[in-house]
């Protein structure tokens, strides 16, 4: 075989092996345990939404992919299949809220609309609502 064919085959082999190793790494990557994670910011749901509404670009640069600890009042609760829980926190806006998605929750009935809650999650951005993923309840005050 010619030298340039050997070099090309080596690089193709290297790329394939690298892709397989990267896929295995990301497949086995665990989510951060938000109940033990240190928050980058502590803020209320209303203040968080206001920052995104006032200047989405700077708020995205500040909060996206960061761990936030958010205080608020539960507005609504939705449970999807596999007990994946979504809680909407009330804000002063009638159109927008802070939506928090929890991984599978053993007992979603402990959350009720109107309860005060402090939760921790990773901010994903703003699409009419501020989105927090992989949330964990830090403090729940039943009314």
Buried (B, 14 or more C-beta within 10 A) or exposed (E): EEEEEEEEEEEEEEEEEEEEEEEEEEEEEEEEEBEEBEBBEEBBBBEBBBBBBEEEEEBBEBBEEEBBBBBBBBBEBEBEEEEBBBBBBBBEEEEBBBBBBBBEBEEBEEBEEEBBBBBBBBBBBBEEBBBBBBBBBBEBEEE
